[in-house]
Amino acid sequence: DGGITQSPKYLFRKEGQNVTLSCEQNLNHDAMYWYRQDPGQGLRLIYYSQIVNDFQKGDIAEGYSVSREKKESFPLTVTSAQKNPTAFYLCASSPGLAESTDTQYFGPGTRLTVL
Amino acid sequence: RKEVEQDPGPFNVPEGATVAFNCTYSNSASQSFFWYRQDCRKEPKLLMSVYSSGNEDGRFTAQLNRASQYISLLIRDSKLSDSATYLCVVNWRSGYSTLTFGKGTMLLVSP
């Protein structure tokens, strides 16, 4: 089955701990993205990567870090510097076409709760 | 500032009703437009892209008005399974997509 997987589905973390969220895709997409969604809010872009070994900050990158060592994988680390980390985290990928109709597809998400 | 505005709803409609959602966007240079559907506690899923000429997919019709900077989604003959939140999404530039999402409009279809 082709698709995007995220793990774990639910994650609990104590304050002051770093935690890494996994995102894998086997769609052969060039571009990958991380968003967070808070209740009643739209999705907000954290980081994105258009190609392996390259990534850019989104609108709310502070307190987060990413890596893109492989085309298939784009892990997100939520550091202790992120002040309000409890949220629904969504990973997405897109073919990365140099066209305006590049379409993003989402993984099932990880719900992070900081205790 | 890049903004996408939607009526949060909820829209409560009976089965079989026709319902319309509108969305406005702030950047006149926006390149492409989408409607996504998000079920409770699930990921967004692409419902349809929105083209300048308007496009239809079964019971769903999307329209774009660039002059007024708004996008609409019409759902005819509503089904119980249409209950979800509908997200209006705009890509501000050509090339790799950097999307801006509206907060979504919730639809509740009742028997």
Interface residues (C-beta under 8 A of the other chain):
Chain A: A31 G40 Q41 G42 L43 R44 L45 Y48 Q50 G58 F88 L90 S94 G96 L97 A98 E99 S100 T101 D102 T103 Q104 Y105 F106 G107 P108 G109 R111
Chain B: V4 P8 Q31 S32 F34 R41 K42 E43 P44 K45 L46 S49 L87 N91 R93 S94 G95 Y96 S97 T98 L99 T100 F101 G102 K103 G104
